[in-house]
Amino acid sequence: MLRKQSDLGDRVTQALTKLRGFRGRILDAHAHIGSDHRFLMKAEPERVLEVYERYGIRAGLFPSTLSLLCGTGEGNCHVLEAARR
């Protein structure tokens, strides 16, 4: 059975309300920075920081998508560049 759009909206609202109780204590253990056309993902460092601030995420452990596509050397350079911003 398909859920109504309003049901989904209610569930998202409930989840975000619960997250507020953990504000500043959330660690993102699986994130990425960079673009990845395979998943229609574009996670620029500034955008990731905006999301972290909005939802109270304290820190994240993430590789660059370049690590997955071009190699770890290139990806590590990308992560270091992002961290310096």
C-alpha positions in Angstrom: 0.0 0.0 0.0 1.3 3.5 -0.9 1.6 6.0 1.9 0.0 9.3 1.4 2.3 12.3 1.0 0.9 13.8 4.3 1.9 10.6 6.1 5.5 11.0 4.9 5.5 14.6 5.9 4.3 13.7 9.4 7.0 11.1 9.8 9.7 13.5 8.7 8.4 16.1 11.1 8.4 13.5 13.9 12.0 12.5 13.1 13.2 16.1 13.0 11.5 16.7 16.4 13.3 13.7 17.9 16.6 14.9 16.5 16.3 18.3 18.2 16.8 16.4 21.5 20.2 15.2 20.3 21.4 18.5 18.9 25.2 18.8 19.1 25.6 15.2 19.9 25.1 13.7 16.5 28.1 12.3 14.6 27.7 11.5 10.9 29.7 8.3 10.4 29.0 8.0 6.6 29.1 11.1 4.5 30.8 12.2 1.3 31.9 15.5 -0.2 32.0 16.2 -3.9 29.8 15.3 -6.9 28.8 11.8 -7.9 26.7 11.4 -11.0 25.9 7.8 -10.1 23.7 9.0 -7.3 22.7 12.4 -8.5 24.7 13.7 -5.6 26.3 17.1 -5.3 27.7 17.6 -1.8 29.9 20.7 -1.7 31.6 21.3 1.6 29.7 24.5 2.3 26.4 22.7 1.7 27.4 19.9 4.0 28.2 22.4 6.7 24.8 24.1 6.2 23.0 20.8 6.7 25.1 19.9 9.7 24.3 23.3 11.4 20.6 23.0 10.5 20.2 19.6 12.1 22.7 19.9 14.9 25.3 17.5 13.6 28.5 18.0 15.4 31.0 16.3 13.1 31.3 13.9 10.2 33.7 11.3 8.9 33.8 11.5 5.2 35.9 10.8 2.1 35.7 12.7 -1.1 33.8 11.1 -3.9 37.1 11.6 -5.8 38.5 8.8 -3.6 35.9 6.5 -5.1 36.3 7.6 -8.7 39.9 8.7 -9.1 42.0 7.3 -6.3 42.8 8.0 -2.7 45.6 10.5 -3.3 43.3 12.8 -5.3 40.5 12.3 -2.9 42.6 13.0 0.2 43.8 16.3 -1.4 40.1 17.2 -2.0 39.2 16.5 1.7 42.2 18.5 3.0 41.2 21.4 0.7 37.7 21.3 2.0 38.9 21.1 5.7 41.0 24.2 5.2 37.9 26.3 4.2 
